[in-house]
Amino acid sequence: MTSEDIAYVAVDWGTSSFRLWLVSKNGDVLHEERTDEGMSVAAEIGFSAVLESHLDRDGLSALTPVIVCGMAGARQGWVEAPYVETPATLSEIAANAVSPKDARREVHLLPGVCQRAEGAYDVMRGEETQLLGLVLSGLEDGIVCLPGTHSKWVRLEEGRIAAFRTFMTGELYALLSGHSVLRYSLALPEDFDQVADEVRSAVAQAIEKPEQATAQLFSLRAEDLLADTSKERLAARLSGHLIGLEIAGAKAFAGNAGLQSVVLAGAGRLATLYGAAFQAAGIEARTVDADDLARRGLHAAAGHLFLKG
Amino acid sequence: MTSEDIAYVAVDWGTSSFRLWLVSKNGDVLHEERTDEGMSVAAEIGFSAVLESHLDRDGLSALTPVIVCGMAGARQGWVEAPYVETPATLSEIAANAVSPKDARREVHLLPGVCQRAEGAYDVMRGEETQLLGLVLSGLEDGIVCLPGTHSKWVRLEEGRIAAFRTFMTGELYALLSGHSVLRYSLALPEDFDQVADEVRSAVAQAIEKPEQATAQLFSLRAEDLLADTSKERLAARLSGHLIGLEIAGAKAFAGNAGLQSVVLAGAGRLATLYGAAFQAAGIEARTVDADDLARRGLHAAAGHLFLKG
């Protein structure tokens, strides 16, 4: 790779992670970097400084443009890229990118998407770019699940983000396993297959009786005190309860058409976990790699903003 | 008060609080102390040392016996007082008190109660003593709600603790308001009346759609970003969602007879909050003071163990 091959730099800048790709004109990734210089870190050091430190090392010319998605465009980020409202199209998202004044090169921050429906206020930042990638890969209509700290469920209609709903599944798991009374009773299973049944049965239980959610949580602690269930199985059950509760809510979100199939935008452990959960819920899931989608979305936005045919 | 008037010392020793009462033979409280020397603190200093430091100051003879309920009897406490199983009677609880060997006087630690039913494992420590107090005040059958960090719902049958269920309501509120992304969006209302409607509507919503629980949580954050709803109203709604979810679960717990009325063992802000929630849920609630119940329960147990007619 020479710096001439590089058409632009793509960055997915989250709250706690920074991912950078050097990309050729036709979208090939020539180089990839991942660090923990997320928004929280960059807000102290300076966003431009963090970005340029990477590009300096890569020996990049100041003429190479950068496209960024994620929390760097939040109010507490580099500069605010105000939300585009649902229903949101691909071209609207690219058209509403903003450029920070203190950047030492051409930088475009993509906006997030918001939903203002009464009682269903919601926001996303970063996932809209993955959804762009998905639409460009041919999915124009359907239900998409993007699991994570704040899991998003999205209804795509004619290539637009029609509506979405965020579930605090990942953050609740982190809080409960790290800071609640349950922290003494859980251990991460080394081999997922050994606890997959636990996940599935907890998912089914949560879908059937979502109102028992907060009682099921404490019951894990009690079971640890009273029975000899392993902490790995209890942790699997906690995951299952929270994901099951999410799926129960997503079923209502999917509406009358029901939730027969879903596109799961994930990877690794989380995709495996959600895969088992969808199995238990009788939902057909097709998994697509979330990172790959983000890069495709950034490439599409780059095409809109500065890549010339 | 002279030390001759004092028949015994009653202690409610929780995880983070220590409450002590000097009590006359007929159950009158002659003196009360409250500190934060809960189990976590006492485990470091020593339980006997904490207790004796109070009794020394009070000038109490080494002949005065002490009765203790709460987490001091847990495995990580002073000495373990193993759980009594449901259905549990008053006399069983008193009969299963244990005495720590390193105590410098007669000390009785009351056991907690556990439930081993498959899929509904549960434990309590401290609440059983409040329930004793309630039974002695004449309630032998009914549903009791003891709100708190780990809210307990109990079915009393013929004066026994027949079954119970714990909801993590208070702990979830603390985690979400203190450590989650919601922490930026909430503020404690100074005047409860101003937000009572928010609590009631969130309770009704959670009872109607418990499966939306974790989505409703994130929606509070989004509403803070997108609308000009006050942080006090959002905090009230968070309380309402969590308590509503608890009530939805408690309705199933109450069984076929339904949940028309409940005894609410609480005090202060929490009792007001739950009172509003029960109103929204169409449940008739009678409030009794929880501290008062604990003291009555301890007095009853003292009667069983050492108070002579």
Boltz contact constraints between the chains, C-beta under 6 A:
constraints:
  - contact:
      token1: [A, 114]
      token2: [B, 226]
      max_distance: 6.0
  - contact:
      token1: [A, 116]
      token2: [B, 226]
      max_distance: 6.0
  - contact:
      token1: [A, 121]
      token2: [B, 219]
      max_distance: 6.0
  - contact:
      token1: [A, 121]
      token2: [B, 222]
      max_distance: 6.0
  - contact:
      token1: [A, 121]
      token2: [B, 223]
      max_distance: 6.0
  - contact:
      token1: [A, 121]
      token2: [B, 226]
      max_distance: 6.0
  - contact:
      token1: [A, 122]
      token2: [B, 222]
      max_distance: 6.0
  - contact:
      token1: [A, 123]
      token2: [B, 222]
      max_distance: 6.0
  - contact:
      token1: [A, 123]
      token2: [B, 225]
      max_distance: 6.0
  - contact:
      token1: [A, 150]
      token2: [B, 218]
      max_distance: 6.0
  - contact:
      token1: [A, 165]
      token2: [B, 215]
      max_distance: 6.0
  - contact:
      token1: [A, 166]
      token2: [B, 218]
      max_distance: 6.0
  - contact:
      token1: [A, 167]
      token2: [B, 214]
      max_distance: 6.0
  - contact:
      token1: [A, 167]
      token2: [B, 215]
      max_distance: 6.0
  - contact:
      token1: [A, 168]
      token2: [B, 214]
      max_distance: 6.0
  - contact:
      token1: [A, 168]
      token2: [B, 217]
      max_distance: 6.0
  - contact:
      token1: [A, 168]
      token2: [B, 218]
      max_distance: 6.0
  - contact:
      token1: [A, 171]
      token2: [B, 180]
      max_distance: 6.0
  - contact:
      token1: [A, 175]
      token2: [B, 175]
      max_distance: 6.0
  - contact:
      token1: [A, 175]
      token2: [B, 179]
      max_distance: 6.0
  - contact:
      token1: [A, 179]
      token2: [B, 175]
      max_distance: 6.0
  - contact:
      token1: [A, 180]
      token2: [B, 171]
      max_distance: 6.0
  - contact:
      token1: [A, 210]
      token2: [B, 210]
      max_distance: 6.0
  - contact:
      token1: [A, 210]
      token2: [B, 211]
      max_distance: 6.0
  - contact:
      token1: [A, 211]
      token2: [B, 210]
      max_distance: 6.0
  - contact:
      token1: [A, 211]
      token2: [B, 248]
      max_distance: 6.0
  - contact:
      token1: [A, 211]
      token2: [B, 249]
      max_distance: 6.0
  - contact:
      token1: [A, 212]
      token2: [B, 249]
      max_distance: 6.0
  - contact:
      token1: [A, 213]
      token2: [B, 213]
      max_distance: 6.0
  - contact:
      token1: [A, 214]
      token2: [B, 167]
      max_distance: 6.0
  - contact:
      token1: [A, 214]
      token2: [B, 168]
      max_distance: 6.0
  - contact:
      token1: [A, 214]
      token2: [B, 245]
      max_distance: 6.0
  - contact:
      token1: [A, 215]
      token2: [B, 165]
      max_distance: 6.0
  - contact:
      token1: [A, 215]
      token2: [B, 167]
      max_distance: 6.0
  - contact:
      token1: [A, 215]
      token2: [B, 249]
      max_distance: 6.0
  - contact:
      token1: [A, 217]
      token2: [B, 168]
      max_distance: 6.0
  - contact:
      token1: [A, 218]
      token2: [B, 150]
      max_distance: 6.0
  - contact:
      token1: [A, 218]
      token2: [B, 166]
      max_distance: 6.0
  - contact:
      token1: [A, 218]
      token2: [B, 168]
      max_distance: 6.0
  - contact:
      token1: [A, 219]
      token2: [B, 121]
      max_distance: 6.0
  - contact:
      token1: [A, 222]
      token2: [B, 121]
      max_distance: 6.0
  - contact:
      token1: [A, 222]
      token2: [B, 122]
      max_distance: 6.0
  - contact:
      token1: [A, 222]
      token2: [B, 123]
      max_distance: 6.0
  - contact:
      token1: [A, 223]
      token2: [B, 121]
      max_distance: 6.0
  - contact:
      token1: [A, 225]
      token2: [B, 123]
      max_distance: 6.0
  - contact:
      token1: [A, 226]
      token2: [B, 114]
      max_distance: 6.0
  - contact:
      token1: [A, 226]
      token2: [B, 116]
      max_distance: 6.0
  - contact:
      token1: [A, 226]
      token2: [B, 121]
      max_distance: 6.0
  - contact:
      token1: [A, 245]
      token2: [B, 214]
      max_distance: 6.0
  - contact:
      token1: [A, 248]
      token2: [B, 211]
      max_distance: 6.0
  - contact:
      token1: [A, 249]
      token2: [B, 211]
      max_distance: 6.0
  - contact:
      token1: [A, 249]
      token2: [B, 212]
      max_distance: 6.0
  - contact:
      token1: [A, 249]
      token2: [B, 215]
      max_distance: 6.0
